[in-house]
Amino acid sequence: MNKNIFASDNYSGICPEAWQAMADANSGCVKSYGEDSWTSKACNALRDFFETDCQVFFVFNGTAANSLALASLCQSYHSVICHEMAHVETDECGAGEFFSNGTKILLVSGQDGKISPAAVTHAVTRRTDIHYPKPKVLSITQATELGTVYSQAELQRIGELAAEHDLRLHMDGARFANAVAATGLAPKELTWRAGVDVLSFGGTKNGMAVGEAVVFFRHELAREFDYRCKQAGQLASKMRYLAAPWVGLLESGALVSNAAHANRCAQLLSEELLSVPSIRLIHPVQANAVFVQLPEPLLQALHDAGWHFYTFIGSGHARFMCSWQTREEDISAFGSELRALAADL
Ligand SMILES: *Cc1c(COP(=O)(O)O)cnc(C)c1O
């Protein structure tokens, strides 16, 4: 059996709906650079999804979506506040700072990957003089890097906080569909109704080959974003292949059902993991990730048996991810092997 399946949701392949949409788009010569009908269809499908007249841009990956979105919200003397575990901080090789010409990232803490509003207030108010990089953006991740989901009430609170301190609100939604599936809320309730200005909306981890959408809920903030994308090498000439999968996933409903499947698999996987008494959950399982603490010998035994999953340095924590492609029978097979390995120790 394939022992890579829990390593990351981007280990998964292309889902049938995305594949079909790419095949459908693959007919004849059409206009390039986003002037085609697939791109306008995809933008309109996203406007329907969010029930608002948003501005949409397609880029190749999440790092580009995040860093270009942040750059569009700041001047170089500003700062962006985010959680210390945010992808923007830990996994983008400084792209946010680079594309904004040096905007500083200010880190705040908070339980289970969610920013603490008090920590944000502290970061904004502890200095207001000209020597401190002026806080301008608050960036949150939904679902978070630690597999949790901000509730509607938490988002409302964050939206108010941002308004109170005149901060733009950016959401890293690499796993936004998982948050929609987890909460059962309308996408608008998790975004613009809560004060989100810009969303980096992930497609790759949810069944697409490549691509993320940058969604601006306030038109004035999207000004010249097309130039920013082009300069950063993020304007696809054959845009229809980035856009068509969005049409396929939105029209079929797979966008949310893929994510719901991944979330359900994570619940099943956590039950298998917790069937071993020495394994402990580190964060609540609210989306498609399971974070657990395993005894070191069991962790080693799983790795020796060929299971691939990420561990966070020195802490003994392991992350298991599920995707649209995870199969329930593979979760049970993993559980059986896990229990056998644990019994042998
Ligand atoms: C995967 C991921 C991204 C996007 O990463 P890329 O590799 O640049 O596509 C962004 N944010 C979060 C939270 C992610 O998990």
The ligand as an SDF file (V2000), in Angstrom:
LIG
                    3D

 15 15  0  0  0  0  0  0  0  0999 V2000
    0.1740   24.9070    1.2880 C   0  0  0  0  0  0  0  0  0  0  0  0
   -0.0720   26.2140    1.9160 C   0  0  0  0  0  0  0  0  0  0  0  0
    0.0950   27.4030    1.1910 C   0  0  0  0  0  0  0  0  0  0  0  0
    0.5660   27.4440   -0.2490 C   0  0  0  0  0  0  0  0  0  0  0  0
    1.8300   26.9370   -0.4420 O   0  0  0  0  0  0  0  0  0  0  0  0
    2.5170   26.8610   -1.8900 P   0  0  0  0  0  0  0  0  0  0  0  0
    3.4400   25.7150   -1.7530 O   0  0  0  0  0  0  0  0  0  0  0  0
    3.2080   28.1450   -2.1070 O   0  0  0  0  0  0  0  0  0  0  0  0
    1.4390   26.6450   -2.8900 O   0  0  0  0  0  0  0  0  0  0  0  0
   -0.2280   28.5950    1.8190 C   0  0  0  0  0  0  0  0  0  0  0  0
   -0.6780   28.6230    3.0820 N   0  0  0  0  0  0  0  0  0  0  0  0
   -0.8470   27.5090    3.8040 C   0  0  0  0  0  0  0  0  0  0  0  0
   -1.3920   27.6000    5.1980 C   0  0  0  0  0  0  0  0  0  0  0  0
   -0.5390   26.2620    3.2570 C   0  0  0  0  0  0  0  0  0  0  0  0
   -0.6980   25.1600    3.9840 O   0  0  0  0  0  0  0  0  0  0  0  0
  1  2  1  0
  2  3  1  0
  2 14  2  0
  3  4  1  0
  3 10  2  0
  4  5  1  0
  5  6  1  0
  6  7  2  0
  6  8  1  0
  6  9  1  0
 10 11  1  0
 11 12  2  0
 12 13  1  0
 12 14  1  0
 14 15  1  0
M  END
$$$$
